[in-house]
Amino acid sequence: MGAAGRKEILTSEDYLMLERQSSEKSEFYQGECFAMAGASRRHNMLAGRIFAALLRHLDGKFCFPYMSDMRLDITSHNHYVYPDVFVVCDESAYIADDMVNDALVIIEVLSPTTESYDRGKKFLHYQSLDSFAEYVLISQSNIQVEVFRRNDAKKWEYEILTEPSDILHLNALEFSIPISELYK
């Protein structure tokens, strides 16, 4: 019997070597690679606006925002991902020039093909990161921003913003932005 239909299982080391040589990005989970599709114009606009606002806000501070070209290693789940936008505030999180293993804030712009993954397994895995405090989901299809915040008791609190006059607050970064600025 041939190998038809059998998936090749990669080691983390093989994935990282292939990923660093490839012009295309893929995420990795427990031995399997998943190609990342290109983002829509609206997706890029929303991610770009929040990134630019964070970059301005964090200028001169110890934290730094990244867009989807920096890899996040979720070591406890053997999972490598590229969040749309995330913020790193711990120098020890930098484990390579193109990779970190912790983030304080993670932002995902929801796409129809990845929304359930972003809300489910990905969020669950993000919760294993030591510093992870706030998770933001931004809708492309309508004005809707959801925020999950880890409180002092390590429980997650939920907030939904649906009005242009609402303000997104990222408490961990002392950052605020009107929803109207994201969706203008």
JOGI-V583224 format. One record per residue. PHI is phi in radians with two decimals (NA if undefined). Layout:
((PHI) (PHI))
This chain:
((NA) (-1.39) (-1.59) (-1.03) (1.47) (-1.53) (-1.49) (-1.41) (-1.66) (-1.80) (-1.45) (-1.02) (-1.12) (-1.10) (-1.01) (-1.09) (-1.11) (-1.14) (-1.10) (-1.25) (-1.67) (-1.60) (-1.53) (-1.81) (-1.67) (-2.50) (-1.63) (-2.34) (-2.51) (0.78) (1.65) (-2.03) (-1.76) (-2.26) (-1.10) (-1.66) (-1.37) (-1.16) (-1.63) (-1.30) (-1.03) (-1.12) (-1.00) (-1.12) (-1.12) (-1.13) (-1.11) (-1.12) (-1.17) (-1.21) (-1.08) (-1.07) (-1.14) (-1.16) (-1.04) (-1.10) (-1.11) (-1.58) (-0.99) (1.46) (-1.81) (-1.33) (-1.54) (-2.48) (-1.53) (-2.28) (-1.76) (-1.26) (-1.71) (-1.71) (-1.50) (-1.97) (-1.63) (-1.71) (-0.96) (-1.13) (-2.04) (0.89) (-2.35) (-2.01) (-2.36) (-2.16) (-1.06) (-1.08) (-2.55) (-2.68) (-2.15) (-1.96) (-2.18) (-2.13) (-0.99) (-1.25) (-1.29) (-1.39) (-1.80) (-2.82) (-1.13) (-2.05) (-2.70) (-2.22) (-2.17) (-2.81) (-2.68) (-1.47) (-2.28) (-2.24) (-2.18) (-2.12) (-1.60) (-1.27) (-2.09) (-0.95) (-1.41) (-2.09) (-1.01) (-1.15) (-1.14) (-1.10) (-1.41) (-1.79) (-0.98) (-1.10) (-1.10) (-1.02) (-1.21) (-0.98) (-1.10) (-1.43) (-1.27) (-1.01) (-1.61) (-0.96) (-2.16) (-2.48) (-2.21) (-2.10) (-2.01) (-1.95) (-1.41) (-1.51) (-1.47) (-2.71) (-1.28) (-2.80) (-2.18) (-1.94) (-2.21) (-1.95) (-2.14) (-1.48) (-1.54) (-1.09) (-1.51) (1.17) (-1.73) (-1.64) (-1.86) (-2.13) (-2.42) (-2.13) (-2.08) (-2.27) (-1.92) (-0.98) (-1.41) (-1.15) (-2.06) (-1.47) (-1.95) (-1.89) (-1.06) (-1.10) (-1.97) (0.89) (-2.15) (-2.44) (-2.61) (-1.13) (-1.03) (-1.05) (-1.23) (-1.29) (-1.76) (-1.22))
